[in-house]
Amino acid sequence: MPVSRDLAADLARDIVTLYSELAERLARAIALDLARGIDSPDWAHTKLANARRLRRRFQRLLDRMDGPMRERIGQILVLAYYRGSVEALRETYALQQSPFEKALRKTRIAALARLRAASRRREQALWRELDQIKQDLPGVEAIQRLAFTLTSRLRGTHTPILRWADDTYRDVVARTSLVDVLAGTRTRLRAAQATFEQFLTRGVTGFTDVSGRRWELASYVEMAVRTGTMQATVEAHADRLRDSGINLVVINDTPQECHLCRPWEGKILTIGPASQVVDALTGQPIHVNIAGTLTEAVAAGLYHPNCRHRQIAYIPGVTKIPRDTADPAGDEARQRQRAIERAIRKWKLRAAGGLTPEAAEFAQAKVGQWRDAMAEHLDAHPELRRLRHREQIGTAR
C-alpha cells in the first residue's frame, strides 16, 4: 500500500489518550470537590481555599504525563519515518521485481523495526538507538527536529489546561454564591451544576493553529500529533523515492475528500529536480502534466490536519491516473458523522461531571439519543465506518 497519513493515525492514539484521560480526570476532580460539603454555609469560602490545592494536584498530573509524552513522541515519529521508508521501498523494489524482504535486509532498514518494542524504554535509550541507525537510514536525524517541535507544541497546552481548570473551579464557586445571595430561586447544588455544565460544554479550549482556528484540547493534540507523524512519513517516503531516482508522485483518489485536497487528486507532483520525462515501457520522451511541487501542494492545503490522502510513486507510462474523483456528497455525510461524534462526546463529559444523579442520568440519556442518531446515519450511508474511539471523551473533532 502506498504511503498514507492513515499509516500513522494509530500512532497518534496513545498521545491523544493521555490528554483525553486528563480532561476526564480534571472534570471528575472538579465535580467531586464542588459537591463535597455543598450544604455547608461556609461552602464558598472553603472551596476558594481549596482552589490552590487543586491547582497543585493538576500540575502534578501534567508533570507525571510529561515523561511518557516525550518518550512516546520520539517513538511514534521514528516509526512513522520507518513506515514511510518501507512503503517507498515496497514501491521501488516491486518495480524492479526484487524480493521485498531481501531488499530490506540489503539496505539494513529493518534495523528500525527494533523500535517497535521500545515503548517502555527511557528517552535517553531511544535517542542512543537513533544515533546507531543514522547510517542505516539517511535522513532519520530529522526526526529529532520534528520531535522537539511537536513536544514543544504539546507542552504549550499545559498552561491553558491549568488555567481552564482553575478558572472553571473559581467561576463556578463565584457564580453559585452570587445566585445564593441575589436570586434565591435555585438550590446551591443546582446552580453549581448549571454553571459547571456551561464550562464542560465548551471544554478545554484556547488552542489556535496557524490558520487561526480554535480547537478543544484533545482535538488540538490529535491534530498536532497526526501532523507531525504525517510529516515524518511523507518526508521518509519522498527521501527513499529520490534515493531510487524517482522524482514524481501522484496523489490518490480518496472518497469523501474535502474541498482543500480535492483539487490535488490525480495530480502529478515533483519531489526532486525536474528533468525530461521518459516512458518507462518505451524509453521515449513523453509529455506529463505536472501540477507543481509537493511542497507547493502542501502549502495550498494538501495533507491538512486529518487528511486521508496519500502519495504514490509515479512511473510514466505505467502508473494509472485517477479521473473524475470529486465526492462532495460523501464529504457532507462524513462531516455529519463528525458532528454526531462531537455531540456524543459533549454529553459524555457532562455525565462525567454531573454533580447530581439527576444531571448525570439526563446527560447519559442524551448520549443514548445521539448514539441512535449515529446508527441511523450509518445505516443511511453504508460507505461510512463507525469509529468508536472518536466517541470517547476528549477525542478529536
C-alpha positions in Angstrom: 0.0 0.0 0.0 1.4 3.5 -0.9 2.3 5.9 1.9 -0.6 7.4 3.7 -1.3 9.5 6.7 -3.5 6.7 7.9 -0.4 4.6 8.4 0.5 6.9 11.2 -3.0 7.7 12.5 -2.9 4.8 15.0 0.4 6.1 16.3 -1.2 9.3 17.5 -3.8 7.5 19.6 -1.6 6.9 22.6 -0.8 10.6 23.0 -4.4 11.6 22.5 -5.5 9.0 25.1 -3.1 10.6 27.6 -4.8 14.0 27.2 -8.3 12.6 26.8 -7.9 10.8 30.2 -6.5 14.0 31.7 -9.6 16.0 30.6 -11.9 13.5 32.1 -9.9 13.4 35.3 -10.0 17.1 35.6 -13.8 17.2 35.1 -14.3 14.5 37.7 -12.0 16.0 40.2 -13.7 19.4 40.0 -17.1 17.9 40.2 -16.3 15.8 43.3 -14.7 18.7 45.1 -17.6 21.1 44.3 -20.2 18.6 45.5 -18.3 17.9 48.8 -19.9 19.9 51.7 -22.2 21.9 49.4 -24.8 22.1 52.1 -22.5 23.9 54.5 -22.9 27.7 55.0 -19.1 28.0 54.6 -19.1 26.1 51.2 -17.9 29.0 49.1 -15.2 30.1 51.5 -13.9 26.5 51.8 -13.9 25.9 48.1 -11.9 29.1 47.3 -9.4 27.9 49.8 -9.2 24.6 48.1 -8.6 26.1 44.7 -4.8 26.4 45.2 -4.6 22.8 46.4 -6.5 21.6 43.3 -4.2 23.5 41.1 -1.1 21.8 42.6 -2.8 18.5 42.1 -3.4 19.3 38.4 0.1 20.4 38.0 1.4 17.1 39.4 -0.8 15.3 36.8 0.8 17.3 34.0 4.3 16.8 35.3 3.8 13.0 35.5 2.5 13.0 32.0 5.4 14.9 30.6 7.9 12.0 30.6 5.7 9.4 28.9 4.6 12.1 26.4 8.1 13.0 25.3 9.2 9.3 25.1 6.2 8.3 23.1 6.6 11.2 20.6 10.1 10.1 19.8 9.0 6.6 19.2 6.0 7.3 17.1 7.9 9.8 14.8 10.6 7.2 14.3 8.1 4.6 13.5 6.2 6.9 11.1 9.5 7.6 9.3 10.2 3.9 9.2 6.8 3.2 7.7 7.2 5.9 5.1 10.6 4.4 4.1 9.2 0.9 3.9 6.3 1.9 1.7 8.7 3.7 -0.7 10.9 0.6 -0.8 7.9 -1.6 -1.5 7.0 0.5 -4.5 10.5 0.8 -5.9 11.6 -2.8 -5.4 8.3 -4.1 -6.7 9.1 -2.2 -9.9 12.4 -3.9 -10.0 10.8 -7.3 -9.2 13.1 -7.9 -6.3 12.1 -9.8 -3.2 11.0 -7.2 -0.7 12.4 -8.9 2.4 15.8 -9.3 0.7 15.7 -5.7 -0.2 15.1 -4.7 3.4 18.0 -6.8 4.6 20.2 -5.4 1.9 19.5 -1.8 2.9 19.6 -2.6 6.6 16.4 -0.5 7.1 14.9 -3.4 9.1 17.1 -2.2 12.0 14.4 0.4 12.7 11.9 -2.4 13.5 13.7 -2.7 16.9 12.0 0.5 17.9 8.6 -1.2 17.7 9.4 -2.8 21.1 10.8 0.4 22.6 7.6 1.6 24.2 8.9 1.2 27.8 12.5 2.3 27.3 13.8 5.5 28.7 14.1 8.5 26.4 17.9 8.5 26.6 18.0 4.9 25.4 15.7 5.8 22.5 18.0 8.6 21.3 21.0 6.4 21.6 19.3 3.9 19.4 18.5 6.6 16.9 22.2 7.6 16.8 23.0 4.0 16.0 20.7 3.8 13.0 21.5 7.2 11.4 23.9 5.5 9.0 21.4 2.8 8.2 18.7 5.3 7.2 20.0 8.7 6.0 17.6 11.5 6.9 16.4 10.0 10.2 18.2 12.8 12.1 15.3 15.0 11.0 13.1 13.1 13.5 14.9 14.8 16.4 13.9 18.2 14.9 10.3 17.0 14.4 10.2 15.5 17.9 11.4 18.8 19.5 8.8 20.8 17.6 5.9 18.5 18.5 7.0 18.2 22.2 7.2 22.0 22.5 3.8 22.3 20.8 2.1 19.9 23.2 3.8 21.4 26.3 2.3 24.7 25.2 -1.1 23.3 26.0 -0.3 22.8 29.7 -0.7 26.4 30.8 -4.2 26.7 29.2 -5.1 23.4 30.8 -4.3 24.7 34.2 -5.9 28.0 33.5 -9.1 26.3 32.4 -9.3 24.1 35.5 -8.5 26.9 37.9 -10.9 29.5 36.2 -13.7 26.9 35.9 -13.5 26.0 39.5 -13.4 29.6 40.8 -16.1 30.8 38.4 -18.5 28.0 39.4 -18.0 28.9 43.1 -18.3 32.6 42.5 -21.4 32.4 40.3 -23.1 29.9 42.5 -22.5 32.1 45.5 -24.0 35.0 43.6 -27.1 33.0 42.9 -27.4 32.2 46.6 -27.3 35.9 47.5 -29.3 37.6 44.7 -31.7 35.1 43.3 -32.5 32.5 45.9 -34.5 30.6 43.3 -32.3 27.6 43.0 -30.5 25.4 45.4 -26.8 25.8 45.5 -26.2 22.4 44.0 -28.4 23.1 41.0 -26.8 26.4 40.4 -23.3 24.8 40.6 -24.5 22.1 38.2 -25.8 24.6 35.6 -22.7 26.7 35.8 -20.3 23.8 35.6 -22.2 22.4 32.6 -21.5 25.6 30.7 -17.8 25.1 31.1 -18.0 21.4 30.3 -19.8 22.1 27.1 -17.1 24.5 26.0 -14.4 22.1 27.0 -10.7 23.0 27.4 -10.2 25.5 24.6 -7.8 28.2 23.8 -5.5 26.4 21.3 -5.1 28.1 18.0 -3.5 26.7 14.9 -1.6 28.6 12.2 -4.8 29.3 10.3 -6.4 30.9 13.4 -8.8 28.0 14.1 -9.6 27.4 17.8 -9.5 23.8 19.0 -10.6 21.7 22.0 -7.8 20.2 24.0 -7.7 16.6 22.7 -8.7 17.8 19.2 -5.7 20.0 19.1 -3.4 17.3 20.5 -4.5 14.8 17.8 -4.2 17.4 15.1 -0.6 18.2 16.2 0.5 14.6 16.6 -1.1 13.5 13.3 0.5 16.5 11.5 3.9 15.5 13.0 3.6 11.9 12.1 2.3 12.7 8.6 5.3 15.0 8.0 7.7 12.2 9.1 6.0 9.6 6.9 5.8 11.8 3.8 9.4 13.0 4.2 10.7 9.5 4.5 8.7 8.3 1.5 9.9 11.2 -0.6 13.5 10.6 0.6 13.6 7.0 -0.4 12.0 7.6 -3.8 14.6 10.3 -4.6 17.3 7.8 -3.5 15.9 5.5 -6.1 15.9 8.1 -8.8 12.1 8.7 -8.7 11.2 12.4 -8.7 7.4 12.3 -9.4 4.4 11.3 -7.3 0.7 11.2 -7.9 -2.0 11.9 -5.3 -4.5 9.1 -4.9 -8.3 9.3 -5.0 -9.8 9.2 -1.5 -13.6 9.0 -1.1 -15.4 11.8 0.8 -12.5 14.2 0.2 -12.8 17.8 1.4 -12.5 21.0 -0.7 -8.9 21.6 0.4 -7.4 18.5 -1.1 -10.0 17.8 -3.8 -8.0 19.9 -6.4 -4.9 17.7 -5.9 -6.5 14.3 -6.5 -4.9 12.6 -9.6 -2.3 15.4 -9.9 1.3 14.7 -10.6 3.8 16.5 -8.3 7.6 16.7 -8.3 9.6 15.8 -5.2 13.0 16.3 -6.9 14.8 18.1 -9.7 12.6 18.4 -12.8 14.1 16.6 -15.9 12.9 15.1 -19.1 10.2 12.5 -18.5 10.7 9.2 -20.3 8.1 6.4 -20.8 9.2 3.5 -18.6 8.0 1.0 -21.2 9.2 2.5 -24.4 12.1 4.7 -23.2 10.8 7.5 -25.3 10.3 11.1 -24.0 6.6 11.9 -23.2 4.7 14.9 -22.0 3.3 14.9 -18.5 1.1 17.5 -16.9 2.9 18.4 -13.7 0.7 20.4 -11.3 3.6 21.7 -9.2 5.9 20.5 -6.4 4.8 18.5 -3.3 5.8 21.5 -1.2 3.5 23.8 -3.1 0.6 21.3 -2.8 1.1 21.0 0.9 1.2 24.8 1.3 -2.1 25.0 -0.7 -4.0 22.6 1.6 -2.9 19.0 0.7 -2.1 16.9 3.8 -4.1 19.3 6.1 -4.8 18.0 9.6 -6.7 14.7 9.4 -6.3 14.5 5.6 -6.6 10.9 4.4 -4.8 11.2 1.1 -1.5 9.5 0.1 1.2 9.9 -2.5 2.2 7.2 -4.9 5.4 6.9 -6.9 4.5 8.0 -10.4 6.1 5.9 -13.2 5.5 7.4 -16.6 3.7 5.0 -18.9 2.9 2.6 -16.0 1.1 4.4 -13.2 -2.7 5.0 -13.8 -4.0 8.4 -13.0 -7.4 8.6 -11.2 -10.1 10.6 -13.0 -13.4 12.1 -12.0 -12.8 11.8 -8.3 -14.9 14.6 -6.8 -17.2 13.4 -4.0 -18.8 16.4 -2.2 -21.8 14.4 -1.1 -19.5 11.9 0.6 -17.7 14.7 2.4 -21.0 16.2 3.6 -22.0 12.7 5.0 -18.6 12.4 6.7 -18.9 15.9 8.3 -22.3 15.0 9.7 -20.7 11.9 11.3 -18.1 14.1 12.9 -20.9 16.4 14.2 -22.7 13.4 15.8 -19.4 12.3 17.4 -18.9 15.7 18.9 -22.4 15.6 20.4 -21.8 12.1 21.9 -18.5 13.4 23.5 -20.1 16.5 24.8 -22.8 14.6 26.7 -20.4 12.0 27.9 -18.3 14.7 29.5 -21.4 16.3 31.1 -22.3 12.9 32.5 -18.8 12.5 34.0 -19.1 16.0 35.5 -22.6 15.6 36.9 -22.9 17.0 40.4 -26.3 15.3 41.0 -27.6 11.8 40.0 -30.4 13.5 38.0 -27.9 15.6 36.0 -25.7 12.5 35.2 -28.8 10.5 34.2 -30.1 13.2 31.9 -26.7 13.5 30.2 -26.4 9.8 29.8 -29.9 9.7 28.2 -28.7 12.3 25.7 -25.7 10.1 25.0 -28.1 7.3 24.1 -30.1 9.6 21.8 -27.0 10.7 19.9 -25.8 7.1 19.6 -29.2 6.2 18.0 -28.7 9.2 15.6 -25.3 7.8 14.7 -26.7 4.3 14.0 -29.4 5.9 11.7 -26.8 8.0 9.9 -24.5 5.0 9.3 -27.5 2.9 8.0 -28.2 5.7 5.5 -24.6 5.9 4.5 -23.1 2.3 4.5 -19.8 3.6 3.0 -19.0 5.2 6.3 -17.4 3.3 9.2 -18.2 3.8 12.9 -15.1 5.0 14.7 -16.0 4.3 18.3 -12.7 5.7 19.6 -13.8 9.1 18.3 -16.9 9.0 20.5 -14.8 8.9 23.7 -14.4 11.9 25.9 -11.7 14.3 24.7 -11.0 12.8 21.3 -10.7 14.7 18.1 -13.2 16.9 16.3 
